[in-house]
Structure formats: structure tokens, C-alpha cells
């Protein structure tokens, strides 16, 4: 379980960094692709998953 969450965290952090470089590739499903939207979408998911991973790692 922790490995899956860790891989998801890594994936979304990579998407966040990639989206800051080329936002139109990261937000392919959206017509309007500013960098702030990349941070809001992928950054918030990555942050929540990072916190979840930290809590689960602390508890085990």
C-alpha cells in the first residue's frame, strides 16, 4: 500500500514540475492552461498524497 502511494506521489510531483515547464501538455484536457492551474490541480493532489504518505509511514 505504501509503495503505491509513494509511486503516486512521485508521479504527481513529476507532473507538477513538467506542467510548470509546459502547461499545455500537462493539462491536455483543458482549453485554458496557465501555470497556476497546474499548481492548483496537480500540486494539490501531490501535496495531499505526500501528507497521506507521511502519516501512514509514521503510523506503521
Secondary structure, DSSP 8 states (H G I E B T S, - for coil): -HHHHHHHHHHHHHHHHHHHH-HHHHTTT-S---HHHHIIIIIHHHHHHHHHHHHHHHH-
